[in-house]
Amino acid sequence: MTQKSQLDVATTVATARTSGRPGTFARVHVSQKPVELMRWCIDKVRPVAGLPILDPYMGSGSTAIAALSLGHTFIGCEIDPVHFDVACRRIEAYYTMMK
């Protein structure tokens, strides 16, 4: 089993219903990426400070959480309302974790 980062574990509050175990990692999107992978990708791109990270296919919100955790702003689009709601819950859980 792959080790999940604190960001992945803490942001899966919305998935506790699917896994039946609060606080465990559960895939909520068919092509979900680990937050740490998306942090690595953003870090390699070295975006200009102050410009938002854009994800036109937001899915479960991993890129949003990675961008926010690195101090960037974020703009995301998602056509599927179910995935959009999941992404919003994961982002909210990230903010709760950061308090």
DRENLOZA-297128 format. One record per atom (N, C-alpha, C): residue number from 1; residue in one letter; x, y, z. Coordinates in Angstrom, 3 decimals. Each point is the difference from the previous one (the first is absolute). Layout:
REM DRENLOZA-297128
num,residuo,X,Y,Z
NUM,a,X,Y,Z
...
***
This chain:
REM DRENLOZA-297128
num,residuo,X,Y,Z
1,m,0.845,-1.177,0.000
1,m,-0.845,1.177,0.000
1,m,0.887,1.234,0.000
2,t,-0.357,0.999,-0.790
2,t,0.764,1.232,-0.107
2,t,-0.212,0.859,1.232
3,q,1.094,0.574,0.505
3,q,-0.074,0.904,1.140
3,q,-0.618,1.318,-0.447
4,k,-0.979,0.480,0.695
4,k,-0.649,1.259,-0.344
4,k,0.543,1.107,0.896
5,s,0.069,1.199,-0.547
5,s,0.485,1.139,0.769
5,s,-1.083,0.485,0.948
6,q,0.383,0.880,0.917
6,q,-0.950,0.596,0.936
6,q,-1.083,0.757,-0.771
7,l,0.363,0.634,-1.108
7,l,-0.996,0.733,-0.787
7,l,-1.034,-0.936,-0.586
8,d,0.424,-1.162,-0.486
8,d,-0.963,-0.950,-0.550
8,d,-0.907,-0.545,1.089
9,v,0.557,-0.364,1.121
9,v,-0.799,-0.574,1.085
9,v,-0.955,1.039,0.562
10,a,0.508,1.191,0.261
10,a,-0.821,1.036,0.619
10,a,-1.085,0.510,-0.932
11,t,0.194,-0.143,-1.293
11,t,-0.984,0.547,-0.927
11,t,-0.979,-1.052,-0.489
12,t,-0.037,-1.139,0.625
12,t,-0.933,-1.037,-0.426
12,t,-1.171,-0.134,0.962
13,v,-0.275,1.046,0.767
13,v,-1.126,-0.036,0.926
13,v,-1.283,-0.322,-0.753
14,a,-0.156,0.564,-1.179
14,a,-1.209,-0.219,-0.785
14,a,-0.122,-1.437,-0.490
15,t,1.077,-0.755,0.020
15,t,-0.048,-1.362,-0.516
15,t,-0.215,-1.034,1.103
16,a,-0.100,0.447,1.225
16,a,-0.166,-0.952,1.097
16,a,-1.237,-0.876,-0.206
17,r,-1.024,0.565,-0.623
17,r,-1.212,-0.789,-0.242
17,r,0.264,-1.157,-0.954
18,t,0.878,0.195,-0.994
18,t,0.260,-1.063,-0.964
18,t,0.879,-1.088,0.578
19,s,0.975,0.395,0.802
19,s,0.920,-0.997,0.536
19,s,-0.522,-0.620,1.282
20,g,-0.881,0.727,0.691
20,g,-0.505,-0.506,1.269
20,g,0.970,0.214,1.144
21,r,1.175,0.558,-0.304
21,r,1.002,0.239,1.049
21,r,0.434,1.459,-0.061
22,p,-0.473,0.841,0.914
22,p,0.386,1.407,-0.012
22,p,1.519,0.153,0.050
23,g,0.491,0.949,-0.760
23,g,1.430,0.280,0.019
23,g,0.827,-0.887,-0.907
24,t,-0.615,-0.915,-0.716
24,t,0.769,-0.856,-0.895
24,t,-0.065,0.548,-1.413
25,f,0.985,-0.346,-0.805
25,f,0.036,0.463,-1.374
25,f,-0.915,-0.870,-0.848
26,a,-0.826,0.629,-0.777
26,a,-0.867,-0.727,-0.922
26,a,-0.048,0.765,-1.306
27,r,0.085,-0.711,-1.083
27,r,-0.071,0.637,-1.323
27,r,-1.429,0.495,-0.214
28,v,-0.108,1.283,-0.375
28,v,-1.320,0.584,-0.240
28,v,-0.171,0.422,-1.454
29,h,1.018,-0.216,-0.812
29,h,-0.051,0.357,-1.420
29,h,0.820,-1.028,-0.763
30,v,-0.438,-0.361,-1.189
30,v,0.647,-1.058,-0.763
30,v,1.465,0.299,-0.310
31,s,0.355,1.253,-0.193
31,s,1.398,0.341,-0.300
31,s,0.613,0.884,1.073
32,q,-0.392,-0.212,1.239
32,q,0.483,0.804,1.123
32,q,1.507,-0.135,0.176
33,k,0.654,1.147,0.198
33,k,1.446,0.035,0.221
33,k,0.273,0.317,1.464
34,p,1.092,-0.509,0.542
34,p,0.375,0.372,1.369
34,p,0.369,1.487,0.057
35,v,-0.351,0.644,1.087
35,v,0.321,1.417,0.177
35,v,1.504,0.228,-0.111
36,e,0.788,-0.889,0.567
36,e,1.456,0.173,-0.053
36,e,0.529,-0.016,-1.435
37,l,-0.587,-0.798,-0.866
37,l,0.404,-0.007,-1.406
37,l,-0.305,1.343,-0.643
38,m,-1.156,0.547,0.285
38,m,-0.372,1.283,-0.580
38,m,0.857,1.132,0.572
39,r,0.376,-0.102,1.262
39,r,0.941,0.989,0.574
39,r,1.318,-0.057,-0.755
40,w,0.491,-1.201,-0.276
40,w,1.257,-0.169,-0.726
40,w,-0.120,0.626,-1.389
41,c,-1.113,-0.254,-0.687
41,c,-0.207,0.557,-1.349
41,c,-0.004,1.530,0.034
42,i,-0.724,0.573,0.936
42,i,-0.056,1.462,0.105
42,i,1.379,0.557,0.310
43,d,0.709,-0.654,0.897
43,d,1.346,0.445,0.362
43,d,0.930,-0.018,-1.217
44,k,-0.116,-1.023,-0.839
44,k,0.860,-0.108,-1.192
44,k,-0.306,1.072,-1.043
45,v,-1.265,0.415,-0.089
45,v,-0.392,1.033,-0.954
45,v,0.501,1.379,0.451
46,r,0.133,0.180,1.291
46,r,0.406,1.276,0.602
46,r,-0.855,1.161,-0.506
47,p,-1.294,-0.009,0.307
47,p,-0.883,1.063,-0.494
47,p,0.384,1.366,0.569
48,v,-0.323,1.036,-0.750
48,v,0.274,1.372,0.420
48,v,-0.819,0.304,1.247
49,a,0.647,0.575,1.004
49,a,-0.695,0.353,1.244
49,a,-1.158,0.943,-0.291
50,g,-1.131,-0.258,0.615
50,g,-1.170,0.844,-0.165
50,g,-0.957,-0.460,-1.086
51,l,0.474,-0.827,-0.910
51,l,-0.898,-0.517,-1.036
51,l,-0.664,-1.277,0.507
52,p,-1.305,-0.167,-0.252
52,p,-0.679,-1.204,0.494
52,p,0.375,-1.240,-0.805
53,i,-0.143,-1.131,0.643
53,i,0.140,-1.295,-0.667
53,i,-1.371,-0.325,-0.584
54,l,-0.050,-0.346,-1.273
54,l,-1.259,-0.329,-0.668
54,l,-0.067,-1.501,-0.258
55,d,-1.096,-0.611,0.413
55,d,-0.251,-1.410,-0.294
55,d,-1.365,-0.098,-0.673
56,p,-0.019,-0.145,-1.343
56,p,-1.279,-0.035,-0.699
56,p,-0.759,-1.315,0.164
57,y,0.617,-0.989,0.626
57,y,-0.639,-1.296,0.251
57,y,0.234,-0.352,1.461
58,m,-0.675,0.668,0.906
58,m,0.308,-0.030,1.424
58,m,-0.170,-1.365,0.652
59,g,-0.913,-0.813,-0.466
59,g,-0.166,-1.333,0.576
59,g,-0.229,0.031,1.493
60,s,0.892,-0.621,0.751
60,s,-0.169,-0.096,1.452
60,s,0.677,1.137,0.759
61,g,0.677,0.896,-0.693
61,g,0.580,1.170,0.662
61,g,1.429,-0.135,0.473
62,s,0.703,-1.049,-0.399
62,s,1.387,-0.189,0.459
62,s,0.907,1.155,-0.407
63,t,-0.158,0.506,-1.229
63,t,0.832,1.118,-0.452
63,t,-0.313,1.252,0.804
64,a,-1.260,0.222,0.308
64,a,-0.390,1.161,0.810
64,a,0.664,-0.044,1.368
65,i,-0.057,-1.142,0.647
65,i,0.590,-0.137,1.330
65,i,1.510,0.182,-0.063
66,a,0.616,-0.575,-1.021
66,a,1.447,0.162,-0.165
66,a,0.355,1.464,-0.213
67,a,-0.729,0.685,-0.873
67,a,0.269,1.413,-0.282
67,a,-0.166,0.845,1.259
68,l,-1.087,-0.197,0.699
68,l,-0.257,0.771,1.216
68,l,1.055,-0.276,1.068
69,s,0.427,-1.253,0.110
69,s,1.005,-0.344,1.020
69,s,1.357,0.619,-0.311
70,l,0.222,0.352,-1.279
70,l,1.249,0.647,-0.401
70,l,-0.122,1.520,-0.010
71,g,-1.150,0.519,0.419
71,g,-0.184,1.440,0.089
71,g,-0.506,0.670,-1.264
72,h,-0.466,-0.780,-0.956
72,h,-0.540,0.550,-1.244
72,h,-1.508,0.139,0.105
73,t,-0.569,0.862,-0.829
73,t,-1.450,0.027,-0.151
73,t,-0.357,-1.043,-1.048
74,f,-1.281,-0.289,-0.135
74,f,-0.412,-1.105,-0.853
74,f,-1.311,0.316,-0.688
75,i,-0.108,-0.386,-1.252
75,i,-1.257,0.046,-0.747
75,i,-0.223,-1.396,-0.569
76,g,-1.166,-0.573,0.276
76,g,-0.292,-1.336,-0.497
76,g,-1.357,-0.071,-0.661
77,c,-0.111,-0.843,-0.998
77,c,-1.258,-0.235,-0.711
77,c,-0.272,-1.508,0.005
78,e,-1.241,-0.356,0.180
78,e,-0.381,-1.414,-0.042
78,e,-1.422,-0.095,-0.527
79,i,-0.200,-0.764,-1.058
79,i,-1.309,-0.119,-0.637
79,i,-0.956,-0.897,0.788
80,d,0.544,-0.977,0.701
80,d,-0.831,-0.956,0.745
80,d,-0.324,0.582,1.382
81,p,-1.282,0.264,0.284
81,p,-0.349,0.605,1.291
81,p,0.360,-0.875,1.208
82,v,-0.019,-1.304,-0.170
82,v,0.369,-0.886,1.113
82,v,1.485,0.162,0.318
83,h,0.847,-0.022,-1.027
83,h,1.433,0.185,0.237
83,h,0.292,1.403,0.508
84,f,-0.720,0.998,-0.499
84,f,0.188,1.366,0.487
84,f,-0.285,0.072,1.496
85,d,-1.098,-0.628,0.440
85,d,-0.342,-0.007,1.432
85,d,1.070,-0.707,0.822
86,v,0.517,-1.119,-0.496
86,v,1.068,-0.724,0.699
86,v,1.229,0.884,0.122
87,a,0.374,0.665,-1.091
87,a,1.172,0.886,0.025
87,a,-0.204,1.120,1.020
88,c,-1.174,0.587,0.006
88,c,-0.277,1.075,0.960
88,c,0.110,-0.493,1.439
89,r,-0.527,-1.195,0.276
89,r,0.097,-0.556,1.357
89,r,1.451,-0.273,0.383
90,r,0.795,-0.512,-0.952
90,r,1.421,-0.259,0.295
90,r,0.743,1.300,0.257
91,i,-0.292,1.036,-0.774
91,i,0.655,1.298,0.194
91,i,-0.411,0.593,1.353
92,e,-1.270,-0.079,0.338
92,e,-0.467,0.467,1.305
92,e,0.683,-0.759,1.130
93,a,0.147,-1.307,-0.157
93,a,0.679,-0.806,1.017
93,a,1.459,0.421,0.136
94,y,0.635,0.348,-1.118
94,y,1.383,0.490,0.052
94,y,0.062,1.283,0.818
95,y,-0.910,0.940,-0.260
95,y,-0.022,1.261,0.760
95,y,-0.232,-0.278,1.483
96,t,-0.884,-0.921,0.309
96,t,-0.259,-0.356,1.405
96,t,1.258,-0.549,0.648
97,m,0.733,-0.839,-0.738
97,m,1.234,-0.586,0.517
97,m,1.049,1.078,0.265
98,m,0.002,1.057,-0.802
98,m,1.018,1.039,0.117
98,m,-0.273,0.968,1.137
99,k,-1.190,0.002,0.572
99,k,-0.338,0.920,1.106
99,k,0.736,-0.365,1.252
***
